[in-house]
């Protein structure tokens, strides 16, 4: 039995969430776009997603006489580049894809970025739909208005504006997501809780239904955005310092964000939740001084008007302006919470 709800979103296009509804919602979208000519459907995905969910998605489409062209690419973050985009271009040219057809991105964040980039650039723009299969994709990619590619060793340094015709989020994809990828989404929920209401953490503690949790997250995001659009920078300084030092080789984006949130607003209940979800409590392999130097360097252009987002977990968000000296002291204290006491 399918269950569908349109979530609260800033987007002008529909963002739907439900259970077991990805193929039926896509069919409805195709019917709404039907013209005198048959609409071709091309689905960009990776081997893992296609292998796990082919039967309950692609086969369901085929059973209803919709035969998509499946374009299988490398879905790793490191493969989000022009080479992969060119592969998709070539396949679309092979099937004479046009702006009357529909492109679908079905997978995690990298697949969604590549699909949006292709759709925004091929033939001057293609209509496209996103079907995220990871928690992070469902929480963040649905509202993304920019698609990013890596170039050489630089992450997300090439971008283009984008806008899908719809986003379809089916939580039935989530049980097969590896736990280390789920943690990226958990970290986002923890950040929303700190910025809006700490009670949102109860949904993680109680392992609540993700269908309802995602809907509550979008409501929280809407309230946060109304209070202060810059609030989503909460913990950004520390997160970027960690990612910049390790270049994703030791800690995931979710783990880096979790460290940043803990440093900005530490509490023993939060650390107990981290233990339950498998987040580390202490950074290893880097000194506090090394991270502090990265933060200072990143903040240098702002001179003595450094804006730092503070949050209490009770819906209060404060944007504090600091001098360089004040920021240095502030982040030194914050880093002490998550760094080993002995520098290495």
C-alpha positions, 0 to 999 in steps of 0.5 A, a space after each residue: 500500500 502506497 502512502 504519499 505526502 507533499 512536504 513543506 518546502 520552499 520550492 515551487 515544484 512538488 516535493 513528495 515523500 512516501 512509502 512504496 510510491 516512487 514508480 507510481 509517482 513517476 508514472 503520474 508525472 509522465 502522464 501529466 507531461 504526455 503530449 502527442 509524442 511518446 515521452 522518452 524516459 532516461 534514468 541515471 543511477 549507479 550499479 548498487 542502487 540499480 542492483 538493489 532496487 531494480 525489481 521494485 522500481 524499473 521492473 514496476 515501470 516496465 510492467 506498466 509498458 514504460 521502458 526507461 533507458 537506464 544509464 549506469 554511472 559511478 556513484 562515488 563522490 570522487 567520480 562526480 566530474 566532467 568525465 561522468 557527465 560526458 558519459 551521460 551526454 553520449 548515452 542521451 545522444 545515442 537515444 536521440 533524447 530531446 527537451 520533450 523527454 524526461 531525465 531522472 536521477 535515481 540514487 545518492 547525492 552524487 547521482 543527483 548532482 550529475 543528473 541535475 548538471 546534465 539536465 541543466 546543460 544538455 540541449 540548453 536544458 532538459 526537464 528532470 526529476 530527482 528520486 533520492 535513495 539516501 537520507 541525506 539526499 532526501 533531506 538536502 538535495 530535494 531543495 538544492 538549486 545548484 548542482 556541483 561537480 568536482 574538478 581535478 582534486 577540488 570538490 564542488 568547484 564547478 556549479 550550475 543553477 538547476 530546477 527539477 520538475 519534481 522530487 520523489 522521496 520513497 523511504 522504502 529505499 532507506 533500509 538498504 543504505 549502508 550505516 556510514 551513509 545514513 550517518 550523513 542524514 542523521 547529522 543533518 537531523 541533529 543540526 536541525 534539532 539544535 537550530 529548531 527544537 531539541 525534541 526532534 532528537 527523540 525521533 532518532 533515539 526512538 528510531 521513529 518512522 522516517 516517513 514522519 521524521 522527514 516531514 518533521 525535518 522539512 517543517 523544522 527547516 521552514 521555521 529555521 529559514 524564517 527565523 534566519 536564513 543564515 542559520 544553516 551555517 551553524 557549525 560550518 567553520 569547524 566542519 569545513 576545517 575537518 573536511 579540509 584537513 582530512 579531505 574525506 579520507 578519514 571522516 565523512 561529511 556527516 561525521 564532520 558535521 556531528 563533530 561541529 555540532 558537538 563542539 558548538 553545543 555539547 551535552 552528555 545526552 548528545 554524546 550518548 546519542 552519538 554513541 548509539 548512532 556510531 558517531 565518534 566523540 573525539 577527533 583523531 589524527 589532527 591537533 587542535 592547533 592545526 584545525 584552528 589555523 584552518 579556521 583562522 585562514 578561512 575567516 581572514 577575509 571577514 576581518 573584524 566582522 566575523 558572523 558566527 551562528 549560535 543555537 541553544 536547542 530551544 528554537 533560539 538562534 543568535 548571529 554573533 559578530 566577532 573580531 578576529 581575536 574573539 573568534 580565535 578564542 571562541 573556536 579554540 575553546 570549541 575545538 577543545 571539546 572534540 580534540 584529544 587533549 594532547 596535540 599530535 
